[in-house]
Amino acid sequence: MRQQRKKLKKGIIMSTLIACSLLVGSIGAGAEANAATNKAQLTTKSTKVTQAATVSKKGVLTFPKKFSMKKVTSELKPEVAKLVKIYGNSLNTGKTSSFNSYVNKHVAEHTKTNYLLGRKYVRDNYSKKVKGMRKANSKKTLSIYSKALKKVTTSQVKVNNTYKGKSFATFSYNFRPKNFDAYGEVTVYFKFNQLKNGKYVLEHVYFI
């Protein structure tokens, strides 16, 4: 436990149930009608609760021109938890293949018609981060830290900062594993850029 509290060195900057008693004759018919109405209302309410997601995660992470910062912020939390686990594994093994696969699937690629950073840039930046952390910390410290990071849950992810600018939007989140001080806190940062068709695509994701 004492070792877990040890400061970690930074390698680089960077529904109401309704019961109806049916009576005979016209009273019974009226009760059935009311029950049917109530059931329809409940169905309508249930439908309103289940809303379509704003962020598309099938391939490149995207969301439309008109979006809710609050909703997008919430929908990205599971991605943060996923990435923190990947990061924890990379710190322990030095391997970046899982992160690279995530980037290849979810980050938009640079083309001749856009000014995006490109997947290679994002992969290389991550590789440098991992190498820096592994160089600055002992294998024992990284092993303990890695296990702590991989225990992250979506509910433990905290929103750090969000910002919407002209043609871009950024979202950053924090996670501090149990028994680690501020030096053990990891920040995951997403940057989305708006394309000419109006939609936003994930351009960059990195760790601080």
PyMOL commands that set and color helices and strands:
alter all, ss='L'
color gray80, all
select helices_A, chain A and resi 25-49+69-75+77-93+97-106+119-136+139-149+154-156+182-184
alter helices_A, ss='H'
color red, helices_A
select strands_A, chain A and resi 62-63+158-165+168-175+186-194+200-207
alter strands_A, ss='S'
color yellow, strands_A
deselect
rebuild
show_as cartoon
